[in-house]
Structures are given as structure tokens and as C-alpha cells.
Amino acid sequence: MSSDTLSEREMRVLEAVIQVYIQTAEPAGSQTVVQRFPLGVSSATIRNTMSELEDKGFLYHPHTSAGRIPTDRAYRWYVDNLIRLAPPSQEDQQALHHELVPSRTPLEEVLRRAAQVLGVLTQELGVAVAPTLDEVVLEKLDLMVVASDRLLLVFHLQSGAVRTIFVQLHGTMATAAVQRVAQLLNERLAGLTLKTIRTTLSDRLRDADRTQHEGELLNIFLEEADEIFGLPSGETAVVLGSAQMLAGQPEFSTSGAIRDLLNLTERRDLLQQALSARRAGGLTITIGGENSDSQLAGFTLVTSSYRSGDLSGVIGVIGPTRMPYDKIIGLVDHTSRLVEGLME
């Protein structure tokens, strides 16, 4: 590929081709560019400039068409150098506020709604990853007997977060014994991160004095430490909006493309890996082949991280590389700030 140095004319023509293709999903010809954009040059000049851009790796044209289509490299240049971001419209802001701001809504539900409404507003696939709690500090742990053989564990975490899980007992357990175990656990675990607790729990409880019943309960904590202190209640799961929005786009008009899209939505492990890596990245845009996994090579991911104290997550959209970046970037960034405000 040639140098990324583009002349003023090349930049203007590249931007015009990208805008035409985003709007029409059809290869952009020189006549179309002339009609839609007042560039002040002839169709022949635009055709020559498009040829130069193709030589530099920014455009290509299908054999059946005289028009050009932007490459991943073209979209990257556009996003980095040419884009004029459009803030969300008042109507879109109101739609987001209406869906996300109802009082006393759990974060998991906020993220589900956010992914759904982002999908509707952008016509892409809305995605979100809830906060990971590995680095969050445990402030207090409450144990409550809710049935003869069942405990409710209430985790009071730094930043004010509260999480609950149930633990199945091997038999009945006296309330007094449960409270003594709770006291012991708080004495030895409060002030530590959940990750530290999982990896050091056996050492921290090795010399603890215990009765038979207390020992049985502590053994449950030791045997199930990864599950109990990993809080496997959907906290790190990928949340997806409706794929129907994305399926309506021209890129997915064939049965093979639809199958690839559905396969992608089933690969929660792949999506979680790709999205979780963006927790500390602020606004992140990866286009086509920039994605590390080949299954994402035909997609663009636009995400923004959100954070409150030790809690951080990701929200955004997945769509074809042909997308209205100016609108989508603004919507994703606005949504992440809204979620962040609700967490605070």
C-alpha cells in the first residue's frame, strides 16, 4: 500500500464516496458523486481521483460495477481524519433517557435496555458487558438462612454495589453457627478484592477454630470459592440487543450472511473476549480486519467504556463496516455516559 498522505481533493472525494456508500449500500460512481457533492470538479477528474485512491488501497470496485466501495483502510482514515461527529438528536436522547432512567432499576436491566434501545436507534446490534467484580473490594458479607438447607449470601462491595447469591447446604444449619461463620469470614476477608479472596481463601481459613457444623459450612466456601466469590450471576455476561435490526441491512440479504450473523450472536465467548478487552479504552472503534478474530473481520465494533469507582464495563454496537459512524459514535458515547451517571 502507498503512503497515507492524501491531497485535499483526494480527501474530499474519499469522504464523498464513503458518504454515498453508507447512504445507498451501492458502489459510488463519479457521476453520483458529482450530483450529490459540490466538489467543483468534473466527473472525469473525480473518476481519476477515485482511481488514485484505489491504487493507494482506499477504494476498490466490484468487477460488475464501475463504482467504488470503501475499504477498511478508507473507513479508518475517515474516522481518524475526516469525520464530523453528530451529537444525538433531542429525540434520541429522550428515547435513551426514557428507557434507562426509571428509578431503582438494577444495573443488569439498565444494560439490557441500553443494548436494546441502541440497536433500535442505530439499526445495528446493541451490545453491553456488565462490570467485572474481580478487583472490587469486599466490605462486608452477610449470611442469612432462608430455608433449612439454603443460605442467602449478601456481598456489600466497595462503591456501594450489593450482590446476592444462594448457597445450597448439605443439611440443616443452626442460625448461631451461620452467624459465627459470617463473623469469621468478615474478620479475615473484609478489605480484600474478590480475586484475592478466591486465590487465597484456603490459606486464610486454615487455622480457623470451628465446630463440626461451622466446619461443614466453611468447607462449602472452600470447595466452591471460585463460584461463590466469582459471583457468577451474569455480572460478566455479554448482553445483546435484537439481531433483527442488523438482519435488515443489505449486507445480510443472503442466507449465508444471515447464518454468519446468527453464529456470531451465539459466540458469547468470542464477543465477551473482544468487548472485555475494551474496559479501559474509553471510546474504541475497530473496523473489519482490525479485529483480532477472523469471525469479526466483516464487522465494525463501536464501544465506549463506563466506570464508577472500581466497577467498569462496556457498551456499544456491532454492525457492518458500512455504518453512519458520525451518528453512531455520538450515540454510543452518550449512552455510556448516561449509564455511568446512573451507576454513580
N, C-alpha and C positions, 0 to 999 in steps of 0.2 A: 504493500500500500504506500501511497505517496504521503507527503507531509500533510499535517492537519491544517496548514496555513491556507486560508481561503480569502479570496478577494471580496470586496464589498458586493459585487454583482453575484458572485457565487453564493455568498451567504443569503442574499435576498431571494435568489432562485431556489436554493435549497429549502428555505423556510416556506416558500410558496408551494413547492412540490409536497412537502410534509403536510401542510395545511389541507391541500386538495385531497391527498390520500386519506388523511384522518377523517375528513368530512364525507368522502364518497366511497371509500374502500375500493376505488378503481385506480389503475395506474394513471399518473398525471402526464398529459401530453403538453407540448409547448403552446398549442392553441388555447387549451383550457387555462393555463397559467396566465396567458396574455389577457384573456377575457375576465378573469377573476381578480387579478392584481395589477395595479397601475405601476409597472416597473419602468416604463418609459423606454423600452427597447422592443425590437421587432421579434416576431415569432422565431425567425431564423437565428437571431442572437441567443434567445433563450434555449433553443434546441442545441446550439453549440455549447452553451454553458452547462446544460444538463449532461452532455457527452463528456465534458471535462470532469464533472462531478462523479460520473460513473467511473472514469479512469482512476479517480482518487479513492474509490471504494465507498462513496456515499450514496450512490443510487445503483439500481440495476433494473433491467427491463425484461419481462417475460417474453419468450420467443413469439407469442401470439399477439403482442401488443407493441405499439410504438411508444407508449407511455412508460414512465419510470416509477419505481417503487423505492421508498427509502430503505436503507439497510439499518442494522442495529447501530452501526457507527454514526449514521446520519441522525438517528434519534438521540444518541449520546451528545453529539455536537449541539443539537437543538436545545436539549435540556440544560447543558452547561453554558451555552453562549448566547442563545437567541430567544429563549422563552420569555414571555411576559406573563407572569402569574396572574390569574384571575381570582380574586377573593371570592369565597362562597356568596351566592346571592342571598338576599334577605329571606327569600322563600326557603332556600336550602338550610340556612341557619335555623330558621324556625322549625323546620322538619326535624333536624337533629336535636334541638332543644326539647321539642315535644316528646321525642322517643326516649331521651336519655335522662332527663332531669327529674322525673317523678321522685318524690321523697322516699327514703328508706328502701331503695331498690338495691339488692345485693350486687356486688361488682360483676359477678358472673353473668347476671341478667343484663346489666348495662352493656357488657361486651357483646353479648348475643344480639341485643338490639342494635348496637353500633355497627356490627358487621352486616346486619340485615339492611339497615337504612342506607349505609354507604353503598351497598350493592344496588339498591334501587336508584339512588341519586346519580351514580356513575355508570350504571349499566355494566358493571364489572362484577367480579366475585369478591365480596367483602370478607375479610379475614381478621382474626384477632388472636393474640396469645395472652392469656392471663398471667399475672405476676408469678414468678418463681419465688418460692419462700426459703430457698436454701440458706441465703445469707441474712435472713431476718432473725432477730434475737427473741428468744422466748422470755417473756416477763413473768408469766405465771401459768400454771397448769392446774385446772380444776377437774376432779374426778367425781362423777355423780352416778349413783346406782339408779338405773331406770327400769330394770327388771331383775328377776332373781339371778339371771345369768348374763346380764348385759350392762356395760358401763358406757356413759357418755363422757368423752374427753373434750374439754373446752380449752383451747390454746389461746391465751392472751399474748399477742405479739407486739413487738415494737411498732410504732406508727399508728397504734390504735386498732390494728386489724385483729379480728377474732375468727377462729376457725374451729369447727367441731367435727369429730368422727366418733363412731361407735366401735367398741371393742367387745368381742364375744368372750365370755368366761367359760372355764371348764366345768364350773359348778357354781353353787351359791357362794356369796361372799358377804361377810358382815360389813355393815357400813363403817364401823370403827376401824376395821382393818384397811378398808379402802382409803379412809382419811389419813391413816398413818403412812400409807404408801404415797399418797399425794404430798404429804409434808416432806417425806424423804426425797421425792423426785424434785420438788421445788428447791430444797436446800442444795441439791447437787447439780441441777440443770439450769435453773434460772440465770439469765445473763449470758447464756451461750447461744450460738446460732444453731438452727435445726440441723445443718450439715455436720457441725461439730458434735452435736448430741448423737447423731446416727453412728458416727465413726468411733466414738469414744465411750459409748454407754456402758459396755461391759466393764471397762476399767473403772468407771465412776461408781458402779454399784457393787464391785467385787467384795468389798469389806463391810457392806451394809448389814446391820443386825436385822433379823427378820423372824417372825413366827412362821409356822407352816403355811397359813393362808396368805400372809404377806409375801412369802417366798414364791408361792404359786403365781400370784399376780405380777410380781417383779419378773418372773421367768417369761410371762407373756410379753412384757415390754422388751425383754432381751431378745426373744425369739422373733418378734415382729417389729424390731426397731426401724428397719428400712421402710416398712409400710406405715407405721404409726407416725414417725417423725418425718416421713416424706409427704405427709398429708395428701394421699393420692385421691383427692376428691374433685378432680377436674381442674386443679389450680394451674397446671402447665399444659392443659389440652388446647389444641387448636380449635377455635370457633369459626365456623364458616357460615356465610350468608347463603342465599339461594343461588345455585348454579344456573337456574333458569334464565337469569339476566344475561349471563355470559353466553349461554347457548343460543341466544337470539342474534348474536353478531355474525356477520358474513364469514368470519374465519372458521366458524363451527357449523357450516352449512352441510357438510358431508357426514356420513355415518362414521367414518374413520376418525374424523376430528372430534365428533361428539364422544366417541369411545375413549379417545385420549384424554379429553376433559374429565369424563367421569372417573377414569382410572386415577387421574391426578387428585380428585377430591377424596378418593379412597386412601391415598397415601398420606395419612395423617403424620406418620413418622417423618417422611420427607419434608412436608410442609412445616412441621414443628422445628426441625433442624434448620431449615432455611430462615424461618422467621425468628427463632430464638436467638440466632446469631446477631440480630439487629437491635437487641435490647438497649445497647449503649450508643447507638449510632445516630440518634436524632432522626431527621428526615433522610431516608435512604431509597434510592432508585436503582434497581438493577434491570438491565434491558437485554432480553433474548439470550444470546450466547455469553453474556457476562455472568449469568447464573452458573454456579459450580456444578449443578446436576443437569445432565442432558435432558431429563424429563421436563425441565423448566426452560429449555432453550427457546421455545416458541412463545414465551410469556414475558411480560414486564411485571415486576413487583414494586409497588409504591407503598412504602410503610413509614410510620413515624412512631418512635418510642414514647412512652409516657412513664412518669416516675412520681412517686410520692414517698419520701423517706427511703427505706430500703426496698420498697416494692417497685418493680419495673415490669413493663410488658410492651407489646407491640400491637399496632392496629393499622390496617391499610386495605389495599385491594390487589388482586391478581387479574390480569387481563392480557389480551394480545398486545404485541408491541405497537400496533396501531391503536392509540388511545389519545384522547384530548388531555395531554399532560398538564396544560396550563390550568384547567378546571380541576382535575383530579388531585394534583399536588396540593392545591389550596384546600380542598375538602378534607383530604386525609390529615393535613396538618391541623386544621381547625378542630376536627373530631378528636384527635389525640389530646389537644389542649383542653377540650371540654371534659374528656374522661379524666384527665389529670386533676382538673379542678374539682370534680366530684369526689375523687379519692381524698383530696385534702380536706 
